Amino acid sequence: MEELEARMRMEVAASDAAQAPRKTRGRMVADEDNDSEATRPGAPLPGLDVLLGRVPAEVRETMEELLRVRFTTVKRVPSQALDPVAARKAAP
């Protein structure tokens, strides 16, 4: 279990390092080359089975075990909901 956790931390650190140049004020900037059909407004969302296929089984099992997290549905979320600065401004 500790080995898995250490591997995950290394992957997160590597991912953060790769994403660092694209961050602006704590928010990720969309990469126009990576703009897929599924991310465009009005485009059909992929099925839950498709998305679950992208998550390694080992990671899903660990999330279910440690966090009691299960994926149940696919929803489109407004970009403002993902922006921590906008969320703070909207809070009373």
C-alpha positions in Angstrom: 0.0 0.0 0.0 2.8 2.4 0.8 4.5 1.6 -2.5 1.3 2.5 -4.3 0.9 5.7 -2.4 4.6 6.7 -3.2 4.0 5.9 -6.9 0.9 8.0 -7.0 2.7 11.0 -5.3 5.5 10.7 -7.9 2.9 10.7 -10.7 1.1 13.7 -9.3 4.3 15.6 -8.9 5.3 14.8 -12.5 1.9 15.9 -13.7 2.0 19.1 -11.8 5.4 19.9 -13.2 4.2 19.3 -16.7 1.1 21.4 -16.2 2.8 24.3 -14.4 3.5 26.4 -17.5 -0.2 26.4 -18.4 -1.5 27.6 -15.1 -2.8 31.1 -14.7 -3.6 32.5 -11.3 -4.2 29.0 -9.9 -6.6 28.0 -12.7 -5.7 25.7 -15.6 -5.8 27.3 -19.0 -7.4 25.3 -21.7 -5.1 23.9 -24.3 -6.6 24.5 -27.7 -4.8 21.5 -29.2 -6.4 19.3 -26.6 -10.0 20.6 -27.1 -12.0 17.5 -27.8 -15.6 17.2 -28.9 -16.7 16.1 -25.5 -15.4 19.3 -23.8 -17.3 21.6 -26.1 -20.7 23.0 -24.9 -23.6 21.0 -26.3 -21.4 18.1 -27.3 -22.6 14.7 -26.1 -20.9 13.4 -23.0 -19.1 10.0 -23.1 -20.7 7.2 -21.3 -19.8 6.2 -17.7 -18.3 2.9 -18.9 -16.0 4.8 -21.3 -14.8 7.1 -18.6 -14.3 4.3 -16.1 -12.2 2.5 -18.7 -9.7 5.4 -18.5 -9.2 4.9 -14.7 -7.0 2.0 -13.8 -8.8 -0.7 -11.8 -6.2 -0.5 -9.1 -6.9 3.2 -8.6 -10.7 2.7 -8.6 -10.4 -0.1 -6.0 -8.2 2.1 -3.8 -10.6 5.1 -4.1 -13.6 2.8 -3.2 -11.7 1.3 -0.2 -10.1 4.5 1.2 -12.6 7.2 0.3 -15.8 5.2 -0.4 -16.0 6.8 -3.7 -17.9 5.3 -6.6 -18.6 6.8 -10.0 -22.3 6.8 -10.7 -23.0 9.4 -13.4 -21.5 11.7 -16.0 -22.5 15.4 -15.8 -21.3 18.6 -17.4 -20.2 21.2 -14.8 -20.0 24.9 -15.6 -16.5 26.2 -15.6 -17.3 28.7 -12.9 -17.9 25.8 -10.5 -14.3 24.8 -11.0 -12.8 28.2 -10.5 -11.9 28.7 -6.8 -11.6 32.5 -7.2 -15.2 32.8 -8.6 -16.5 30.4 -5.9 -15.1 32.7 -3.2 -16.6 35.8 -4.7 -20.0 34.1 -4.9 -20.0 32.9 -1.3 -21.9 35.2 1.1 
